[in-house]
Amino acid sequence: MTQCININGIKLRANHGCLDEEAVIGGDYIVHVELYADLAKASVTDDLDDTLDYVTVYNIVKTEMAIRSKLIEHVAQRIASRLKKEFTSLERGSVTVIKLRPPIHGNVEQVSVTFPI
């Protein structure tokens, strides 16, 4: 049986974007991660080794977000690939990277991409 773990609202500052000033100034981002795995054993054993560790997920997101990219698509794919590699019990999931207040000539609150794992 498959269950879902959501790690939502990971707030980070990063320097992604195609504009030169984004590399210097940076911007605010939010990342959501949805992970599906068989968590039945963890629900019985109460052992961290039997689940997907939230701290590890956070550290992967933080590490990948710190690597500058022009596109959030590139960042989301890197995070998804790292999560898949780290957690062998991971069946599927998704990573959403949200860029707040993108430098668009208009009133845009956020843009986002979602990549499957």
N, C-alpha and C positions, 0 to 999 in steps of 0.2 A: 504494500500500500504506500502511496506517495502523499507526503504532506508538504506544506509550503512555509518557508521562512521569509519574511519581508524585513529588510533593513532600509527604512525610508528616512529621507531628510538629512542625508549626510551633507553638511554645509562646508564648503571649502572655497578658498580663494585660489585662483589659478591664472595662468597667462596664456590662454588659448585664444586663437583668432588669427585672421588673415591680415589685420592691420598692424603696422609697426608699433603703434602706441599701446596695443593690447599686450604686447610682449613686455612692455615697461610698466604700465599701469595695472594690468590684470583686471580680473572681473570676478563676480560672485557666481558660484555654481551650487546646484543641489543634485545629488545622485540618489536614485532609488535602486535597490537590488531585490529581485524576487528569485528565490531558489527553491527548487523542488527536489526532494530526496526522500528515501524511506527513513523516517525518523521514529519508527515504532520502537526500536531497541532503546533509543535515548529516552523515550517516554517511560520506559520501565527501569532502566539502569540508573537514570539521573546522572549520567557520566558525560562530561564534555567531549570526550574522545568519540562518542557515539553520535555526534551531531555535527552541524556546520557552525564552526566557531564565529560568532559575530565580530570579535576583535580581529580575527584574521581577515574577514571580509573588509572591514573598515581599513585595515592597514594596506590591503591590496588597492582599494579605491584611492586612498590618500597617496600612495606611491605613484600610481599611474596618472593621477591628476596633476602631480608635480612635474611631469614630463611635458614640456611645451609641445603643442600640436596646433596646426592651423585650423583643423576641423574637429568638432566634438564627435563626429562620426568615428574618427580615428581613435579618439580617447575611449569611447564606449566599446569599440571592438577590442582594444587592448585589455580593458578591464574584464570583459566577457571571457577572453582567451585565458587570462591569468586565473580567473575563478574556476574555469573548467579544468585547468591543469592542476590546481591546488587541491580541489575536492573530487576525488575519484568516485565518490558515491553520488555526486550531483547528476541528476537525470536531465534536468532542463531548467531554464530560468530566463531572466532578462535583466538588462541593465539600462536604466534611463538616465541620461545626462541632460540636465537643464541649465541653460545659460540665462542668467537673469539680466535684464536691461541690455540686450544686445545693441551694438552701435548701428542701428538702422535709422534712417531718416524717417521717423514716424513714431507713434506711441505704441511700442511693443513691450509688453511686460516680460516675456520670456520666449525662448525657442528651445526645443528639446528633440532628442533622438532616442529611440529605444531599439536595442539590439538583442537578439535572442542568444542564449547560451546553449 
